């Protein structure tokens, strides 16, 4: 006989109800403030009712699953909510003041909005965590066959073929043209753009040109190589995910993500080092996954891992060499790789260290010995230069010594004219065209100047940092996304336009404008949305999965962290492409690598079956 549950026991206590009403009120306040809705309008009441119902639903679900919740479930959700709230308020605080002039009222509006956002984010994190934990798909046990892998590879190339034909021989921006100039001997080699990438482009260009005696076919040879590498790495990723048990429907979705999302196709035919860097960093992450999820090598299996170690070393070294922040990403990873592998697979940790040391050796003494020109010192000073320029642009009083020191490098009166909050190139150009050598030769003095101004005007420094980096941690559409064809140049290269007429142009314009008017789809063009998703997925993996696999989130997140230290642009899709390219892997891991036992949840894979 079923027990009789008193009717009123279904309702929360008065204290719980009062707290829920207050949380819903602040959440509705935050939504009205963010959306610009009038508090006197009926929509504010509708928002309050909807939020209250949502909070009630979340509370019931949490109470229903209380016995099965991980021990740290609530603290982790609260921590995520705090982090999301801080990031949102930091990026948008100037728009959340209610239009008041009084500092007290402005602060009150921002604080109330922050409180509402915290309650909303906390509830959403809890609800989504519970939803994912309760509705995981039944996983597959059949790996991809050789024919299926080949099909995935050629489907990706087929999806990108229209972009190749439209942008033939490949998208070449000023960066690409600079490397073309070096590859063809018009200018000296420089590591401003990674030398290894320039040499790779040169080798493929010369092969294509030798076979066809056509400059554009030479360029296309590199483009086709890049497309093949990218498709190969993505197919390998799908193969590994299938071995983990990812459902076929999910794999098809990720195939469509890589193949049909316009910027993935455009990047596949764009001559940038960022594309190959992203591909090899994903490949390195997959090698780490194979080592973490594979069986321990015994006497028979010890040598079977040699190819995997070679792939790990090659992909790691190429990742370090193909972008200037690559070695620093690997430096960030080193203690975590050491922690993950030192006891069970010390060779992997030592190999990571060897790759890192080799990269620094080549970029340092080896390049010096061959007289390779290094990138300008100012290229690493985007954030400090922007912060000092912000102080000057705001008209803050400088001491005679401070103004004199800055004046040794640039005309102080020109700084407000050149300063742009979201891009450091104008200020770096101002320094480079004047007296950058003085800055490089007096690093200590300028470091003290930077510290002094930061202590005197911390608000300006914080705002300059926010304006320069917020595109990577705040969900908004990237300001810089893709290019097309060959940029105007003095090298004699022109865009051949294999697909003539206005129809291809109009189709391209429509595809690239869709994120501006399609809800949710626009989030796929937001770097900050990918960053938030990666943080949430890593938290879910921490709560419900095997925590050693948190290491696999760090290469992509480490790339974002290095951007926060030296990004020249506040929001450029290509700089964060390693995170975007790896999102199918990061989003699938929590579904497959769990602590819970399941009859159909494989957690061990071997290299031979991949």
KOLLO-681782 format. One record per residue (C-alpha): residue in three letters; x negated, y negated, z. Coordinates in steps of 0.25 Angstrom, whole numbers, plus 5000, padded with zeros to 4 digits. Each point is the difference from the previous one (the first is absolute). Last residue first. Layout:
['Ala'; [X; Y; Z]]
...
# end
This chain:
['Unk'; [4832; 4986; 4866]]
['Unk'; [5001; 5015; 5003]]
['Unk'; [4985; 5002; 5001]]
['Unk'; [4998; 4988; 5009]]
['Unk'; [5009; 5006; 5011]]
['Unk'; [5012; 4995; 5007]]
['Unk'; [5005; 5002; 5014]]
['Unk'; [5013; 4993; 5005]]
['Unk'; [5011; 5008; 4994]]
['Unk'; [5014; 4996; 5005]]
['Unk'; [5010; 5011; 4996]]
['Unk'; [5003; 5008; 5012]]
['Unk'; [4997; 4987; 5009]]
['Unk'; [4991; 4997; 5012]]
['Unk'; [5000; 4986; 5004]]
['Unk'; [4987; 4992; 5001]]
['Unk'; [5001; 4994; 4986]]
['Unk'; [4993; 4999; 4987]]
['Unk'; [5010; 5001; 4989]]
['Unk'; [5010; 4989; 5002]]
['Unk'; [4990; 4991; 5007]]
['Unk'; [4990; 5001; 4988]]
['Unk'; [5010; 4996; 4989]]
['Unk'; [5000; 4985; 5002]]
['Unk'; [4985; 4999; 5001]]
['Unk'; [4998; 5008; 4987]]
['Unk'; [5010; 4993; 4992]]
['Unk'; [4995; 4987; 5006]]
['Unk'; [4986; 5002; 4995]]
['Unk'; [5001; 4992; 4987]]
['Unk'; [5006; 4988; 5008]]
['Unk'; [4989; 5001; 5011]]
['Unk'; [4989; 5000; 4990]]
['Unk'; [5007; 4989; 4992]]
['Unk'; [4998; 4990; 5011]]
['Unk'; [4990; 4991; 4992]]
['Unk'; [5008; 5003; 4987]]
['Unk'; [5013; 4994; 5006]]
['Unk'; [4994; 4986; 5003]]
['Unk'; [5006; 4993; 5012]]
['Unk'; [4992; 4989; 5008]]
['Unk'; [4989; 5000; 4990]]
['Unk'; [4985; 4999; 5003]]
['Unk'; [5001; 5012; 5011]]
['Unk'; [4988; 5000; 5009]]
['Unk'; [5004; 5005; 5014]]
['Unk'; [5015; 5003; 4998]]
['Unk'; [4996; 5008; 4987]]
['Unk'; [4991; 5009; 5009]]
['Unk'; [5012; 5003; 5008]]
['Unk'; [5008; 5004; 4988]]
['Unk'; [4989; 5009; 4995]]
['Unk'; [5000; 5007; 5014]]
['Unk'; [5015; 5002; 4999]]
['Unk'; [4998; 5008; 4987]]
['Unk'; [4988; 5008; 5005]]
['Unk'; [5006; 5001; 5014]]
['Unk'; [5013; 5008; 4997]]
['Unk'; [4993; 5013; 4998]]
['Unk'; [4994; 4999; 5014]]
['Unk'; [5014; 5001; 5005]]
['Unk'; [4999; 5015; 4996]]
['Unk'; [4993; 5003; 5014]]
['Unk'; [5013; 4997; 5006]]
['Unk'; [5008; 5011; 4995]]
['Unk'; [5014; 4996; 4998]]
['Unk'; [5012; 4995; 5008]]
['Unk'; [4995; 4988; 5008]]
['Unk'; [4987; 4996; 4993]]
['Unk'; [5006; 5003; 4986]]
['Unk'; [5011; 4991; 5003]]
['Unk'; [4991; 4989; 5004]]
['Unk'; [4992; 5002; 4988]]
['Unk'; [5012; 4999; 4992]]
['Unk'; [5004; 4987; 5006]]
['Unk'; [4987; 4994; 4998]]
['Unk'; [4999; 5005; 4986]]
['Unk'; [5014; 4994; 4997]]
['Unk'; [4997; 4987; 5006]]
['Unk'; [4987; 4999; 4991]]
['Unk'; [5009; 5004; 4988]]
['Unk'; [5010; 4989; 5003]]
['Unk'; [4989; 4990; 5002]]
['Unk'; [4994; 5003; 4986]]
['Unk'; [5014; 4997; 4994]]
['Unk'; [5003; 5005; 4985]]
['Unk'; [5007; 5013; 5005]]
['Unk'; [5008; 4990; 5009]]
['Unk'; [5006; 4994; 4988]]
['Unk'; [5007; 5013; 4997]]
['Unk'; [5008; 4998; 5013]]
['Unk'; [5008; 4989; 4994]]
['Unk'; [4999; 4998; 4985]]
['Unk'; [4999; 4985; 4996]]
['Unk'; [4985; 4997; 5001]]
['Unk'; [4995; 5014; 4999]]
['Unk'; [5006; 5001; 4986]]
['Unk'; [4992; 4988; 4994]]
['Unk'; [4988; 5010; 4996]]
['Unk'; [5009; 5009; 4993]]
['Unk'; [5008; 4989; 4993]]
['Unk'; [4987; 4993; 4995]]
['Unk'; [4994; 5013; 4995]]
['Unk'; [5013; 5003; 4992]]
['Unk'; [5000; 4986; 4995]]
['Unk'; [4986; 5001; 4995]]
['Unk'; [5002; 5014; 4994]]
['Unk'; [5012; 4994; 4992]]
['Unk'; [4993; 4987; 4995]]
['Unk'; [4993; 5006; 4989]]
['Unk'; [4987; 5008; 4998]]
['Unk'; [4996; 5012; 5008]]
['Unk'; [4985; 5002; 4997]]
['Unk'; [4998; 4985; 5005]]
['Unk'; [4985; 4999; 4997]]
['Unk'; [4997; 4991; 5012]]
['Unk'; [4987; 4992; 4997]]
['Unk'; [4986; 5002; 5003]]
['Unk'; [4990; 4990; 4994]]
['Unk'; [4992; 4998; 5013]]
['Unk'; [5005; 4986; 5003]]
['Unk'; [5012; 5005; 5008]]
['Unk'; [5015; 4999; 5000]]
['Unk'; [5006; 5012; 5009]]
['Unk'; [5001; 5014; 4993]]
['Unk'; [5013; 5007; 5001]]
['Unk'; [5009; 4999; 5012]]
['Unk'; [4999; 4996; 5015]]
['Unk'; [5006; 5006; 5013]]
['Unk'; [5004; 4996; 5014]]
['Unk'; [4995; 4987; 5006]]
['Unk'; [5010; 4994; 5010]]
['Unk'; [5004; 5013; 5006]]
['Unk'; [5015; 5001; 5004]]
['Unk'; [5002; 4999; 5015]]
['Unk'; [4999; 5009; 5011]]
['Unk'; [4989; 4994; 5009]]
['Unk'; [4987; 5007; 5003]]
['Unk'; [4992; 4999; 4987]]
['Unk'; [5007; 4987; 4995]]
['Unk'; [4997; 4994; 5013]]
['Unk'; [4985; 4999; 4997]]
['Unk'; [4995; 4985; 4997]]
['Unk'; [5013; 4993; 5005]]
['Unk'; [4998; 5008; 5014]]
['Unk'; [4985; 4997; 5001]]
['Unk'; [5002; 4985; 4997]]
['Unk'; [5011; 5000; 5010]]
['Unk'; [4991; 5006; 5011]]
['Unk'; [4989; 4991; 4997]]
['Unk'; [5009; 4988; 5000]]
['Unk'; [5005; 5004; 5013]]
['Unk'; [4987; 5003; 5006]]
['Unk'; [4995; 4985; 4998]]
['Unk'; [4989; 4997; 5010]]
['Unk'; [4996; 5014; 5002]]
['Unk'; [5000; 5004; 4986]]
['Unk'; [4993; 4987; 4996]]
['Unk'; [4988; 5004; 5010]]
['Unk'; [5000; 5014; 4995]]
['Unk'; [4999; 4996; 4985]]
['Unk'; [4989; 4990; 5003]]
['Unk'; [4992; 5010; 5008]]
['Unk'; [5001; 5009; 4988]]
['Unk'; [4996; 4989; 4991]]
['Unk'; [4988; 4997; 5008]]
['Unk'; [4996; 5015; 5000]]
['Unk'; [5002; 5002; 4985]]
['Unk'; [4991; 4989; 4996]]
['Unk'; [4993; 5005; 4987]]
['Unk'; [5013; 5006; 4995]]
['Unk'; [5007; 4986; 5002]]
['Unk'; [4989; 4993; 4994]]
['Unk'; [5000; 5009; 4988]]
['Unk'; [5015; 4997; 4998]]
['Unk'; [4997; 4986; 4996]]
['Unk'; [5010; 4994; 4990]]
['Unk'; [5007; 5009; 4990]]
['Unk'; [5000; 5012; 5009]]
['Unk'; [5006; 4993; 5012]]
['Unk'; [5011; 4994; 4991]]
['Unk'; [5002; 5013; 4993]]
['Unk'; [5002; 5007; 5014]]
['Unk'; [5010; 4989; 5004]]
['Unk'; [5008; 5002; 4987]]
['Unk'; [4999; 5016; 5001]]
['Unk'; [5005; 5001; 5014]]
['Unk'; [5015; 5003; 4996]]
['Unk'; [5012; 4999; 5009]]
['Unk'; [4998; 4987; 5007]]
['Unk'; [4995; 4991; 4988]]
['Unk'; [4989; 4991; 5004]]
['Unk'; [4994; 4992; 4988]]
['Unk'; [5005; 4986; 5002]]
['Unk'; [4999; 5001; 5016]]
['Unk'; [4985; 5004; 4998]]
['Unk'; [4996; 4989; 4990]]
['Unk'; [4998; 4990; 5011]]
['Unk'; [4990; 5009; 5007]]
['Unk'; [4991; 5000; 4988]]
['Unk'; [4994; 5013; 5000]]
['Unk'; [4988; 5008; 5006]]
['Unk'; [4992; 4990; 5008]]
['Unk'; [5013; 4992; 5003]]
['Unk'; [5004; 5012; 5009]]
['Unk'; [4988; 4998; 5008]]
['Unk'; [5002; 4985; 5001]]
['Unk'; [5015; 5001; 5003]]
['Unk'; [4996; 5009; 5012]]
['Unk'; [4989; 4991; 5005]]
['Unk'; [5008; 4988; 4999]]
['Unk'; [5011; 5007; 5008]]
['Unk'; [5013; 5004; 4993]]
['Unk'; [5014; 4994; 5002]]
['Unk'; [5011; 5009; 4994]]
['Unk'; [5005; 4995; 4987]]
['Unk'; [5009; 5013; 4997]]
['Unk'; [4991; 5002; 4988]]
['Unk'; [4987; 5000; 5008]]
['Unk'; [5006; 5011; 5010]]
['Unk'; [5005; 5008; 4988]]
['Unk'; [4987; 4999; 4993]]
['Unk'; [4993; 5006; 5012]]
['Unk'; [5011; 5012; 5000]]
['Unk'; [4999; 5002; 4985]]
['Unk'; [4985; 5001; 5001]]
['Unk'; [5000; 5010; 5011]]
['Unk'; [5011; 5009; 4993]]
['Unk'; [4993; 5000; 4986]]
['Unk'; [4986; 5001; 5005]]
['Unk'; [4996; 5013; 4994]]
['Unk'; [5000; 4995; 4985]]
['Unk'; [4992; 4988; 5006]]
['Unk'; [4987; 5008; 5000]]
['Unk'; [5001; 5001; 4985]]
['Unk'; [5000; 5015; 4995]]
['Unk'; [4987; 5006; 4997]]
['Unk'; [4991; 4999; 4988]]
['Unk'; [4994; 5014; 4997]]
['Unk'; [4985; 4998; 5000]]
['Unk'; [4997; 5015; 4998]]
['Unk'; [4993; 5001; 5014]]
['Unk'; [5011; 4992; 5006]]
['Unk'; [5011; 5009; 4995]]
['Unk'; [4992; 5012; 5006]]
['Unk'; [4997; 4993; 5013]]
['Unk'; [5015; 4995; 5003]]
['Unk'; [5012; 5006; 4992]]
['Unk'; [4993; 5013; 4998]]
['Unk'; [4996; 5002; 5015]]
['Unk'; [5013; 4995; 5005]]
['Unk'; [5007; 5010; 4992]]
['Unk'; [4990; 5011; 5004]]
['Unk'; [5003; 4997; 5014]]
['Unk'; [5015; 5001; 4999]]
['Unk'; [4999; 5013; 4992]]
['Unk'; [4991; 5006; 5010]]
['Unk'; [5009; 4996; 5012]]
['Unk'; [5012; 5006; 4993]]
['Unk'; [4991; 5013; 4997]]
['Unk'; [4997; 5001; 5015]]
['Unk'; [5014; 4999; 5004]]
['Unk'; [5004; 5011; 4990]]
['Unk'; [4988; 5009; 5004]]
['Unk'; [5005; 4999; 5014]]
['Unk'; [5012; 5008; 4997]]
['Unk'; [5007; 5005; 5013]]
['Unk'; [4993; 4992; 5011]]
['Unk'; [4996; 4988; 4993]]
['Unk'; [5012; 4999; 4990]]
['Unk'; [5011; 4991; 5005]]
['Unk'; [4992; 4992; 5010]]
['Unk'; [4989; 4997; 4990]]
['Unk'; [5010; 4997; 4989]]
['Unk'; [5006; 4990; 5010]]
['Unk'; [4987; 4994; 5003]]
['Unk'; [4996; 4999; 4985]]
['Unk'; [5013; 4994; 4995]]
['Unk'; [4997; 4985; 5002]]
['Unk'; [4986; 5002; 4994]]
['Unk'; [5007; 5007; 4988]]
['Unk'; [5009; 4988; 4998]]
['Unk'; [4988; 4991; 5002]]
['Unk'; [4993; 5008; 4989]]
['Unk'; [5012; 4998; 4990]]
['Unk'; [5001; 4985; 5003]]
['Unk'; [4992; 4996; 4988]]
['Unk'; [5008; 5009; 4991]]
['Unk'; [4995; 5012; 4991]]
['Unk'; [4988; 5004; 5008]]
['Unk'; [5006; 5005; 5013]]
['Unk'; [5012; 5007; 4993]]
['Unk'; [4990; 5006; 4990]]
['Unk'; [4992; 5006; 5012]]
['Unk'; [5012; 5006; 5007]]
['Unk'; [5005; 5006; 4987]]
['Unk'; [4987; 5006; 4997]]
['Unk'; [4998; 5005; 5015]]
['Unk'; [5014; 5006; 5001]]
['Unk'; [4999; 5007; 4987]]
['Unk'; [4987; 5006; 5003]]
['Unk'; [5005; 5004; 5014]]
['Unk'; [5012; 5007; 4992]]
['Unk'; [4991; 5007; 4991]]
['Unk'; [4992; 5005; 5011]]
['Unk'; [5012; 5005; 5008]]
['Unk'; [5000; 5014; 4994]]
['Unk'; [4986; 5001; 5006]]
['Unk'; [5004; 5002; 5014]]
['Unk'; [5013; 5009; 4996]]
['Unk'; [4993; 5013; 5001]]
['Unk'; [4993; 4998; 5013]]
['Unk'; [5011; 4992; 5006]]
['Unk'; [5005; 4987; 4996]]
['Unk'; [5011; 4994; 5009]]
['Unk'; [5013; 5000; 4993]]
['Unk'; [5005; 4988; 4993]]
['Unk'; [5009; 4989; 5005]]
['Unk'; [4989; 4990; 5005]]
['Unk'; [4990; 5003; 4988]]
['Unk'; [5011; 4999; 4990]]
['Unk'; [5005; 4987; 5006]]
['Unk'; [4986; 4994; 5000]]
['Unk'; [4999; 5004; 4985]]
['Unk'; [5013; 4993; 4997]]
['Unk'; [4995; 4988; 5007]]
['Unk'; [4988; 5000; 4991]]
['Unk'; [5009; 5001; 4988]]
['Unk'; [5009; 4989; 5005]]
['Unk'; [4987; 4991; 5001]]
['Unk'; [4996; 5005; 4986]]
['Unk'; [5013; 4995; 4994]]
['Unk'; [5000; 4987; 5008]]
['Unk'; [4986; 4997; 4995]]
['Unk'; [5003; 5004; 4986]]
['Unk'; [5011; 4989; 5000]]
['Unk'; [4993; 4989; 5008]]
['Unk'; [4988; 5000; 4990]]
['Unk'; [5009; 4993; 4990]]
['Unk'; [5002; 5003; 4985]]
['Unk'; [5015; 5001; 5000]]
['Unk'; [5007; 5012; 4993]]
['Unk'; [5004; 5008; 5012]]
['Unk'; [5003; 4987; 5007]]
['Unk'; [5011; 4997; 4990]]
['Unk'; [5006; 5014; 5002]]
['Unk'; [5000; 4998; 5015]]
['Unk'; [5005; 4986; 4999]]
['Unk'; [5012; 5005; 4992]]
['Unk'; [5005; 5011; 5010]]
['Unk'; [5003; 5011; 4991]]
['Unk'; [4988; 5010; 5001]]
['Unk'; [4995; 4998; 5014]]
['Unk'; [5014; 4999; 5006]]
['Unk'; [5006; 5010; 4990]]
['Unk'; [4990; 5011; 5005]]
['Unk'; [5003; 4996; 5014]]
['Unk'; [5014; 5003; 4998]]
['Unk'; [4997; 5013; 4993]]
['Unk'; [4992; 5004; 5012]]
['Unk'; [5012; 4997; 5009]]
['Unk'; [5009; 5009; 4991]]
['Unk'; [4990; 5011; 5000]]
['Unk'; [5000; 5001; 5015]]
['Unk'; [4986; 4997; 5007]]
['Unk'; [4995; 5013; 5006]]
['Unk'; [4986; 4997; 5003]]
['Unk'; [4995; 5007; 4988]]
['Unk'; [5010; 4991; 4992]]
['Unk'; [4993; 4988; 5006]]
['Unk'; [4986; 5005; 4996]]
['Unk'; [5005; 5001; 4985]]
['Unk'; [5007; 4987; 5000]]
['Unk'; [4987; 4993; 5005]]
['Unk'; [4992; 5008; 4989]]
['Unk'; [5010; 4994; 4990]]
['Unk'; [4998; 4986; 5005]]
['Unk'; [4985; 5002; 4999]]
['Unk'; [5001; 5005; 4986]]
['Unk'; [5009; 4989; 4996]]
['Unk'; [4991; 4990; 5005]]
['Unk'; [4988; 5006; 4994]]
['Unk'; [5007; 5002; 4986]]
['Unk'; [5005; 4985; 5000]]
['Unk'; [4986; 4996; 5004]]
['Unk'; [4994; 5008; 4988]]
['Unk'; [5010; 4994; 4991]]
['Unk'; [4997; 4986; 5004]]
['Unk'; [4985; 5002; 4998]]
['Unk'; [5001; 5006; 4986]]
['Unk'; [5010; 4988; 4997]]
['Unk'; [4989; 4990; 5002]]
['Unk'; [4991; 5008; 4990]]
['Unk'; [5013; 5000; 4991]]
['Unk'; [5001; 4985; 5001]]
['Unk'; [4985; 4998; 4996]]
['Unk'; [5002; 5009; 4988]]
['Unk'; [4988; 5008; 4994]]
['Unk'; [5008; 5012; 5002]]
['Unk'; [4991; 5011; 5006]]
['Unk'; [4989; 4991; 5005]]
['Unk'; [5011; 4989; 5005]]
['Unk'; [5007; 5011; 5009]]
['Unk'; [4987; 5005; 5005]]
['Unk'; [4995; 4986; 5003]]
['Unk'; [5012; 4996; 5007]]
['Unk'; [5000; 5013; 5009]]
['Unk'; [4986; 4997; 5004]]
['Unk'; [5002; 4985; 5002]]
['Unk'; [5013; 5002; 5008]]
['Unk'; [4992; 5010; 5009]]
['Unk'; [4989; 4990; 5002]]
['Unk'; [5009; 4989; 5003]]
['Unk'; [5007; 5009; 5011]]
['Unk'; [4986; 5003; 5006]]
['Unk'; [4997; 4985; 5000]]
['Unk'; [5012; 4997; 5009]]
['Unk'; [5005; 4986; 4996]]
['Unk'; [4991; 4989; 5006]]
['Unk'; [4989; 5011; 4999]]
['Unk'; [4994; 4994; 4988]]
['Unk'; [4994; 5004; 4987]]
['Unk'; [4995; 4989; 4991]]
['Unk'; [5008; 4994; 4989]]
['Unk'; [5003; 5003; 4986]]
['Unk'; [4995; 5014; 5001]]
['Unk'; [5013; 5007; 4995]]
['Unk'; [5003; 5006; 5014]]
['Unk'; [4997; 4986; 5007]]
['Unk'; [5010; 4993; 4991]]
['Unk'; [5010; 5011; 5002]]
['Unk'; [4998; 4999; 5015]]
['Unk'; [5004; 4985; 4999]]
['Unk'; [5011; 5003; 4991]]
['Unk'; [5006; 5009; 5010]]
['Unk'; [4999; 4990; 5011]]
['Unk'; [5006; 4989; 4990]]
['Unk'; [5012; 5010; 4998]]
['Unk'; [5000; 5012; 4990]]
['Unk'; [5012; 5008; 4999]]
['Unk'; [4997; 5012; 4991]]
['Unk'; [4998; 5003; 4985]]
['Unk'; [5011; 4998; 4998]]
['Unk'; [5010; 4993; 5010]]
['Unk'; [5013; 5005; 4993]]
['Unk'; [4994; 5013; 4996]]
['Unk'; [4995; 5003; 5013]]
['Unk'; [5012; 4996; 5007]]
['Unk'; [5009; 5009; 4991]]
['Unk'; [4990; 5012; 5003]]
['Unk'; [5001; 4998; 5015]]
['Unk'; [5012; 5010; 5002]]
['Unk'; [4994; 5009; 4990]]
['Unk'; [4987; 5001; 5008]]
['Unk'; [5008; 5003; 5012]]
['Unk'; [5008; 5011; 4993]]
['Unk'; [4987; 5005; 4995]]
['Unk'; [4994; 5003; 5014]]
['Unk'; [5014; 5004; 5006]]
['Unk'; [5001; 5011; 4989]]
['Unk'; [4986; 5004; 5002]]
['Unk'; [5003; 5003; 5014]]
['Unk'; [5012; 5007; 4997]]
['Unk'; [4993; 5009; 4990]]
['Unk'; [4989; 5003; 5011]]
['Unk'; [5011; 5004; 5010]]
['Unk'; [5004; 4991; 5011]]
['Unk'; [5001; 5007; 5013]]
['Unk'; [5011; 5008; 5005]]
['Unk'; [5004; 4999; 5015]]
['Unk'; [5010; 4989; 4999]]
['Unk'; [5004; 4992; 5012]]
['Unk'; [5014; 4998; 5006]]
['Unk'; [5002; 4986; 5001]]
['Unk'; [4999; 4992; 5013]]
['Unk'; [5013; 4995; 5005]]
['Unk'; [4999; 5000; 5015]]
['Unk'; [4986; 4993; 5001]]
['Unk'; [5002; 4991; 4989]]
['Unk'; [5013; 4995; 5006]]
['Unk'; [4995; 4999; 5014]]
['Unk'; [4988; 4991; 4995]]
['Unk'; [5009; 4992; 4992]]
['Unk'; [5009; 4997; 5011]]
['Unk'; [4989; 4997; 5010]]
['Unk'; [4993; 4991; 4990]]
['Unk'; [5013; 4993; 4997]]
['Unk'; [5003; 4997; 5014]]
['Unk'; [4986; 4995; 5004]]
['Unk'; [5000; 4991; 4987]]
['Unk'; [5014; 4994; 5004]]
['Unk'; [4997; 4998; 5014]]
['Unk'; [4986; 4993; 4997]]
['Unk'; [5007; 4992; 4989]]
['Unk'; [5010; 4994; 5010]]
['Unk'; [4989; 4997; 5010]]
['Unk'; [4991; 4993; 4989]]
['Unk'; [5012; 4992; 4996]]
['Unk'; [5003; 4995; 5014]]
['Unk'; [4985; 4997; 5001]]
['Unk'; [5000; 4992; 4987]]
['Unk'; [5012; 4992; 5004]]
['Unk'; [4995; 4997; 5013]]
['Unk'; [4987; 4996; 4995]]
['Unk'; [5007; 4990; 4991]]
['Unk'; [5009; 4995; 5011]]
['Unk'; [4988; 4997; 5009]]
['Unk'; [4991; 4994; 4989]]
['Unk'; [5012; 4990; 4997]]
['Unk'; [5001; 4997; 4985]]
['Unk'; [5010; 5011; 4997]]
['Unk'; [5002; 5006; 4987]]
['Unk'; [5005; 5014; 5006]]
['Unk'; [4985; 5003; 5003]]
['Unk'; [5000; 5013; 4992]]
['Unk'; [4994; 4996; 4986]]
['Unk'; [4986; 4996; 5006]]
['Unk'; [5000; 5013; 5008]]
['Unk'; [5001; 5008; 4987]]
['Unk'; [4986; 5007; 4999]]
['Unk'; [4997; 5001; 5015]]
['Unk'; [5014; 5003; 5003]]
['Unk'; [5001; 5012; 4991]]
['Unk'; [4986; 5005; 5004]]
['Unk'; [5003; 4999; 5015]]
['Unk'; [5014; 5006; 4998]]
['Unk'; [4994; 5012; 4992]]
['Unk'; [4989; 5002; 5011]]
['Unk'; [5010; 4999; 5012]]
['Unk'; [5010; 5010; 4993]]
['Unk'; [4989; 5010; 4997]]
['Unk'; [4996; 4999; 5014]]
['Unk'; [5014; 5002; 5005]]
['Unk'; [5001; 5012; 4991]]
['Unk'; [4987; 5006; 5005]]
['Unk'; [5005; 4998; 5015]]
['Unk'; [5013; 5006; 4997]]
['Unk'; [4995; 5013; 4994]]
['Unk'; [4988; 5002; 5009]]
['Unk'; [5005; 5013; 5006]]
['Unk'; [5006; 5005; 4987]]
['Unk'; [5015; 5001; 5000]]
['Unk'; [5007; 5013; 5001]]
['Unk'; [5007; 4999; 5013]]
['Unk'; [5005; 4986; 4997]]
['Unk'; [5006; 5004; 4986]]
['Unk'; [5014; 4996; 5004]]
['Unk'; [4996; 4988; 5008]]
['Unk'; [4992; 4995; 4988]]
['Unk'; [5011; 5002; 4991]]
['Unk'; [5010; 4993; 5009]]
['Unk'; [4991; 4988; 5002]]
['Unk'; [4998; 4999; 4985]]
['Unk'; [5015; 5000; 4997]]
['Unk'; [5002; 4990; 5011]]
['Unk'; [4989; 4991; 4993]]
['Unk'; [5006; 5002; 4987]]
['Unk'; [5014; 4996; 5005]]
['Unk'; [4994; 4988; 5007]]
['Unk'; [4993; 4996; 4987]]
['Unk'; [5012; 5001; 4992]]
['Unk'; [5009; 4992; 5010]]
['Unk'; [4989; 4989; 5001]]
['Unk'; [4999; 4999; 4985]]
['Unk'; [5015; 4999; 4998]]
['Unk'; [5000; 4989; 5011]]
['Unk'; [4989; 4992; 4993]]
['Unk'; [5007; 5002; 4986]]
['Unk'; [5013; 4993; 5006]]
['Unk'; [4992; 4987; 4999]]
['Unk'; [4997; 4991; 5012]]
['Unk'; [4986; 5006; 5002]]
['Unk'; [4997; 4995; 4985]]
['Unk'; [4992; 5010; 4992]]
['Unk'; [4986; 4997; 4996]]
['Unk'; [4996; 5014; 4998]]
['Unk'; [4988; 5000; 5010]]
['Unk'; [5008; 4992; 5010]]
['Unk'; [5013; 5008; 4999]]
['Unk'; [4992; 5013; 5000]]
['Unk'; [4993; 4995; 5013]]
['Unk'; [5012; 4996; 5007]]
['Unk'; [5007; 5013; 4996]]
['Unk'; [4988; 5007; 5007]]
['Unk'; [5001; 4991; 5012]]
['Unk'; [5015; 5003; 5001]]
['Unk'; [4998; 5015; 4998]]
['Unk'; [4989; 5001; 5011]]
['Unk'; [5009; 4992; 5009]]
['Unk'; [5012; 5009; 4998]]
['Unk'; [4992; 5013; 5001]]
['Unk'; [4994; 4995; 5014]]
['Unk'; [5015; 4997; 5004]]
['Unk'; [5004; 5014; 4996]]
['Unk'; [4989; 5007; 5007]]
['Unk'; [5003; 4992; 5013]]
['Unk'; [5014; 5003; 4999]]
['Unk'; [4998; 5015; 4998]]
['Unk'; [5001; 5006; 4986]]
['Unk'; [5013; 5006; 4995]]
['Unk'; [5002; 5015; 4998]]
['Unk'; [5002; 5002; 5015]]
['Unk'; [5013; 4992; 4999]]
['Unk'; [5007; 5011; 4993]]
['Unk'; [4996; 5011; 5010]]
['Unk'; [4994; 5012; 4993]]
['Unk'; [5008; 5013; 5002]]
['Unk'; [4991; 5012; 5000]]
['Unk'; [5002; 5010; 4989]]
['Unk'; [5006; 5013; 5004]]
# end
